[in-house]
Amino acid sequence: MAKLNVKEGPFWGPNFKQIYKPEFSFEQAGICERRIVEQREKKMKTIYQIGGAGAVGLQSIAGMYHLYQLLKECKNKNVPISCWPFNGWALPTQGHVLVEIYPLLMNSGTKSDENDARETVLTVAELDEREMSEGYLSPQMNEEESILRS
């Protein structure tokens, strides 16, 4: 891959070297500025914004370490676990599944951590009871999106 000729990377936000969104060539770097879910749900912030109102980037970065530790611990204890979609798009027939859920998509009421958590749990439990959760894990994608996910 050709070396990028940019001074700054994709991450930006308050209390960071790059306060505002940099002029960064995502295309040249071979990455997308916004994930498919962020492209479809315009209210969502890009994971590259690591500070400021509504930003999720810093939490995503920190969460990846904890996710790694959890998966490693489960493996050491022979707990069957899959991390969707990283371990594949098809749900396993046995064991547990970790899924990233955006409360924004589940909570249409008052926004707070407590309400987000409650509405997310209630919505996912209802979908699971009605055996509809797998439909959410098999999103309809156009040809360009399908190429990105493979």
Residue, then its C-alpha position, 0 to 999 in steps of 0.5 A: m500500500a502506498k504511504l499516505n501523504v498526510k500530516e494528521g490521521p482520521f481521529w479528531g475531537p476536543n482535547f486532541k491534537q486535531i480539534y476539528k475534522p481533518e482533511f484526511s484521505f480515507e479513500q487513500a488509506g483504504i478505509c471508510e469514514r463512516r461505517i455502514v450503520e453510520q451511513r444509514e443512521k445519520k444521527m450517529k457520529t463517526i467512530y473517528q470523532i473521539g470527543g465532543a457531544g455524542a461522540v463514541g470514538l473514544q468509548s469504541i477504542a477503550g471498549m475494544y481492549h475490554l472486548y479482547q479481554l472478555l473474549k480471551e477469558c471466555k476462551n480460557k474457561n471454554v465458554p462458547i462465545s462469538c462476537w458478531p459480525f467479527n466472527g462471521w455474519a451467521l449466528p452460531t447455533q450454540g453458545h453466547v453472542l456479543v453484539e454492539i447495539y446503538p441505544l439510539l436505534m432502540n430508545s425513541g423516548t427520553k435520552s439517558d443512560e438508564n433509559d437507553a439501557r432499559e429500552t435496549v434490553l426490552t427491545v432485544a428481549e422482545l425480538d428474541e422472544r419473537e425469534m426476530s433477532e436474527g433478521y437484525l443481524s442479517p441486514q439488507m445490503n446493496e452491492e457496494e455495502s456487501i463488498l465492504r463487509s466481505 
